[in-house]
Amino acid sequence: MGERGSSNREREERNAMFALAPTFEIPSTTCAPAALPGVSLSERERALALLTTVLVLADHHLIEQAAVCAQDVGLTQAEIGQTRTLVLAVQKACQRYGLPGGVPV
């Protein structure tokens, strides 16, 4: 597959990933308006939220796709790595203190 075909495939995968979380575009009607009144997430912020979610779920296939989506909207490798590090740190802290969300890593 040529570079153009690969680019189209990546764009389709990114759009499919964003379709998994359509409500990221719509401000929440519960607690989010108090924190961010009238704000919706940019495509970059949505990609970061999606990446964080699949990292927490530890679904390696989705992590790979979400990382590609994140890069496509401008997140750097360093930002993706920092996100992964933060998720792992929170998971380890939860595991250490017996809190929900602790995933053996």
LINRATA-V883736 format. One record per helix or strand of 3 or more residues. SS is the DSSP state (~ for helix, > for strand). FROM is the first residue (numbers start at 1). TO is the last residue. If there is no record, write none. Layout:
# LINRATA-V883736
ss = <SS | SS>
from = <FROM | FROM>
to = <TO | TO>
This chain:
# LINRATA-V883736
ss = <~ | ~ | ~ | ~ | ~ | ~>
from = <3 | 22 | 32 | 43 | 60 | 77>
to = <19 | 25 | 35 | 57 | 72 | 96>
